Amino acid sequence: MDIRTGNGYDVHALAEGLPLWLGGVRIESEIGCIAHSDGDVAIHALCDALLGALALGDIGKHFPDTSDEFKGIDSKILLRRTMELVGNHGYRLGNADITIAMQRPKLAPYIIRMRETLAGVMGVPVTAVSVKATTTEKLGFVGRSEGCEVFATVLLFSNE
């Protein structure tokens, strides 16, 4: 059995008055991510981890932000397409671990919904998806609420 790991990282600037989507869930917030798509930085990092595990490049290669096709797109669609690529290459997800760094708003009330949403899109049990949230103790661009960053790690198993 072939086992692959992948790491993903993404960051988006934040601005007042934009919707905030994380892990496929709309978060109540006065600030949201500036982006070509819906700006779901958690899903973007997760897609990068999945693609990286199979050496398939990154999210920008498959879903370029220069394409009108992806303008405002729901990132859950991008994740679903990424999982199709994973399956077409003969792999399945073992687990995913996602860490969201954001100073505000507090994300704890949304964690279980994010896990359930991501698991549903990827077709895996919720126990295979971990989502954690942290602040940076007011340090750096995250601490100043100028941006949100996400780290994602995945484990893939071959279907053989």
C-alpha positions as CSV (number, residue, x, y, z in Angstrom):
1,M,0.0,0.0,0.0
2,D,1.3,3.4,-1.0
3,I,0.9,6.2,1.6
4,R,1.3,9.9,0.8
5,T,1.3,13.0,3.0
6,G,0.6,16.5,1.8
7,N,0.9,19.9,3.4
8,G,-1.0,23.0,2.4
9,Y,-0.8,26.6,3.3
10,D,-2.9,29.6,2.3
11,V,-3.4,33.1,3.4
12,H,-5.9,35.8,2.5
13,A,-6.1,39.5,3.4
14,L,-9.2,40.5,5.4
15,A,-11.4,43.5,4.8
16,E,-14.5,45.0,6.4
17,G,-17.9,44.2,4.8
18,L,-17.0,40.9,3.0
19,P,-18.5,37.5,3.8
20,L,-16.3,35.1,5.8
21,W,-16.3,31.5,4.7
22,L,-14.1,28.9,6.5
23,G,-14.3,25.2,6.1
24,G,-17.4,25.5,3.9
25,V,-19.3,27.4,6.7
26,R,-20.4,31.0,6.6
27,I,-19.1,32.7,9.7
28,E,-20.8,35.7,11.3
29,S,-18.2,38.4,11.1
30,E,-17.7,42.1,10.2
31,I,-14.6,41.1,8.2
32,G,-14.1,38.6,5.4
33,C,-11.4,37.4,3.0
34,I,-10.4,39.3,-0.1
35,A,-10.4,36.7,-2.9
36,H,-11.3,35.8,-6.5
37,S,-13.4,32.9,-5.3
38,D,-15.5,32.9,-2.1
39,G,-12.2,33.2,-0.2
40,D,-12.5,30.0,1.9
41,V,-8.8,30.0,2.9
42,A,-9.3,26.7,4.9
43,I,-10.6,24.8,1.8
44,H,-7.8,26.3,-0.3
45,A,-5.1,25.1,2.1
46,L,-6.8,21.7,2.2
47,C,-6.9,21.5,-1.6
48,D,-3.2,22.4,-1.7
49,A,-2.4,19.6,0.8
50,L,-4.4,17.0,-1.3
51,L,-2.8,18.1,-4.5
52,G,0.7,18.3,-3.0
53,A,0.4,14.7,-1.6
54,L,0.2,13.5,-5.2
55,A,2.7,16.0,-6.7
56,L,-0.1,17.5,-8.8
57,G,0.8,21.1,-8.2
58,D,-1.3,23.6,-6.3
59,I,-4.8,25.0,-6.3
60,G,-3.7,27.9,-8.6
61,K,-2.6,25.4,-11.3
62,H,-6.0,23.7,-11.3
63,F,-8.3,26.6,-10.5
64,P,-6.5,29.8,-11.6
65,D,-7.6,33.1,-10.1
66,T,-7.3,34.6,-13.6
67,S,-10.2,32.5,-14.9
68,D,-13.7,33.9,-14.9
69,E,-14.9,30.3,-14.4
70,F,-13.8,30.5,-10.8
71,K,-14.9,34.1,-10.0
72,G,-16.9,33.9,-6.8
73,I,-17.0,30.1,-6.9
74,D,-18.1,28.2,-3.8
75,S,-14.8,26.6,-2.6
76,K,-16.7,23.4,-1.7
77,I,-16.9,22.8,-5.5
78,L,-13.1,23.2,-5.8
79,L,-12.7,20.7,-2.9
80,R,-15.1,18.2,-4.6
81,R,-13.1,18.5,-7.8
82,T,-9.9,18.0,-6.0
83,M,-11.2,14.9,-4.3
84,E,-12.2,13.6,-7.8
85,L,-8.6,14.0,-8.9
86,V,-7.4,12.2,-5.8
87,G,-9.7,9.3,-6.6
88,N,-8.8,9.3,-10.2
89,H,-5.2,8.9,-9.3
90,G,-6.1,5.8,-7.2
91,Y,-6.0,7.3,-3.7
92,R,-8.4,7.9,-0.8
93,L,-8.2,10.2,2.2
94,G,-7.0,8.7,5.5
95,N,-7.4,12.0,7.5
96,A,-7.0,15.7,7.3
97,D,-5.8,18.1,10.0
98,I,-6.5,21.8,9.5
99,T,-5.3,24.7,11.7
100,I,-6.9,28.2,11.2
101,A,-5.0,31.2,12.6
102,M,-7.3,34.2,13.0
103,Q,-7.5,36.8,15.7
104,R,-11.2,37.5,15.3
105,P,-13.9,36.4,15.3
106,K,-13.8,33.4,17.7
107,L,-14.2,30.2,15.6
108,A,-14.9,27.6,18.4
109,P,-18.7,27.7,17.8
110,Y,-18.2,26.8,14.2
111,I,-15.6,24.0,14.4
112,I,-18.0,21.0,14.4
113,R,-20.0,22.4,11.5
114,M,-16.8,22.9,9.6
115,R,-15.7,19.3,10.3
116,E,-19.1,18.0,9.2
117,T,-19.2,20.1,6.1
118,L,-15.7,19.2,5.0
119,A,-16.3,15.5,5.7
120,G,-19.5,15.5,3.7
121,V,-17.8,17.1,0.7
122,M,-14.9,14.7,0.8
123,G,-17.1,11.6,1.5
124,V,-15.3,10.6,4.7
125,P,-16.4,10.2,8.3
126,V,-16.3,13.3,10.4
127,T,-13.7,11.5,12.6
128,A,-11.3,11.8,9.6
129,V,-11.3,15.6,9.7
130,S,-9.8,17.7,12.4
131,V,-10.2,21.5,12.4
132,K,-8.5,23.7,15.0
133,A,-8.5,27.4,15.5
134,T,-5.9,29.6,17.1
135,T,-5.0,33.3,17.5
136,T,-1.5,34.6,17.2
137,E,-1.8,36.5,20.5
138,K,-2.1,39.8,18.6
139,L,1.3,39.2,16.9
140,G,1.9,39.8,13.1
141,F,-0.6,40.3,10.3
142,V,-3.0,37.7,11.8
143,G,-2.8,39.3,15.2
144,R,-3.6,42.7,13.7
145,S,-6.7,41.1,11.9
146,E,-5.2,42.0,8.5
147,G,-5.3,38.4,7.3
148,C,-6.1,34.8,8.0
149,E,-3.7,31.9,7.5
150,V,-4.4,28.2,7.4
151,F,-2.2,25.1,7.5
152,A,-3.5,21.7,6.4
153,T,-2.0,18.3,6.4
154,V,-3.5,15.2,4.8
155,L,-2.7,11.5,4.7
156,L,-3.6,9.6,1.6
157,F,-3.7,5.8,1.0
158,S,-3.6,4.1,-2.3
159,N,-6.7,2.1,-3.3
160,E,-4.5,-1.0,-4.0
